């Protein structure tokens, strides 16, 4: 997709480079002053954050820790592969998934990059997925949003945000998308589309550099490209009038350009990490949990079990384990998980089957904890999950998903004092993780500490950008019967700060 509103409704955002290049050039271009003058990095990031608040409220937003962690590990590894990939704004990238069968990916202002589950499932190897993400990183690093706005006035900022959201909503309501294109927006859309074609060519080149420098097999993109080209229904459920905004024509010329560029560089065969197949399986399960969807998912995994590659077999077994867990069958879930572990490394023990974090270690461990913490499990199993989660977070300290699972295990086991101590420390270290604040609020609620519960919820709303809701939670905390003098002082100071931020945001909106 483009880096703009038209990106969300466009077809998958991988594209072939516009021109063959004899030598790979890892130095990314620098933009001129015009772009910076029209949209500052601060405003660009703020716009992206505003859009993400609404995206996270979309039912299609997939709030799944293992998938999010995988996408961020993959995406950020690509970002660091090429000096300058963060662009002149030194963008802080964030990657997320949307529950959607369409083969889409898109970049939003400020470094937010989304991938549809359909894209993750359709990718046959990690290089294909890396190609898509590299293309989107290229949009961000080249500041295509700022450059497009250099051709327009600042007052289109809010319409652009609205268009992105309408495009995301178009999956379920064509009226939402149609409304965006009415009221004089047609000309602006056309200008964006004209610009986007040039932006796509630039993102093609930059994305190719990034994935090549990251050590991925660039030939994988061509195969994925051809599958998209021959697909009988390119845009899934996206209405035709939105699909027509696509800036990603999958032409034979672009495929030829990609092939020409590939011939100029050494081939880089790459063995995928097991994590890729496990994430594909997880995305397939979570993409459609209707009765029919689960039936189709099970059939797909049963077919995949017949594949000769052990990683494919383990991915199918992992998927069947998650599918059984989502259906409430913990015994069957554990059985399939054990089979998946045995398929790749037939050893005994909770941790002995995984040695490297890229070989399914955190995902196997995380699913094992999910099973032990599932509703209806005996107290002894839940208590055992605390010890397992503690070992897991120490063994894999970089996994935020496992760190949060340890907090969940403490709460589930009734170790509330330990839970609040741990989660307070975590919220200080990772202030931008709303789940931590929510978990802390849950622990306080179980302890009957109502004032602290509302104060923790207030911080969760702050992270989500919902300042009015955060202030409302502070008011509830102030009125709680167990509020202390110290709590009152903290509440007063925080409320003044948040109201000042609200005032500033309103002033900025008026200036737009």
Secondary structure, DSSP 8 states (H G I E B T S, - for coil): --SSHHHHHSS-S----SS--SS---------HHHHHHS-HHHHHHHHHHHHHHHHHSTTEE--HHHHHHHHHHHHHHHTTSTTTTTTTT---EEEEE--SS--EEEETTTEEEEEHHHHHH-SSHHHHHHHHHHHHHHHHTTHHHHHHTTS-GGGHHHHHHHHHHHHHTTT-HHHHHHHT-SS-HHHHHHHHHHHHHHHHHHHHHHHHHHHHTT--THHHHHHHHHHHH-S-TTTTS-HHHHTT------HHHHHHHHHHHHTS--------HHHHHHHHHHHHHH--SHHHHHHHHHHHHHHTTSS-HHHHHHHHHHHHHHHHHTT-HHHHHHHHHHHHHHH----STTTT--SIIIIIHHHHHHHHHHHTSTT--HHHHHHHHHHHHHHHHHTTT-HHHHHHHHHHHHHTT-HHHHHHHHHHHHHH-TT-HHHHHHHHHHHHHHT-HHHHHHHHHHHHHHHT-HHHHHHHHHHHHH-TT--HHHHHHHHHHHHHHHHHHHHHHHHHHH-
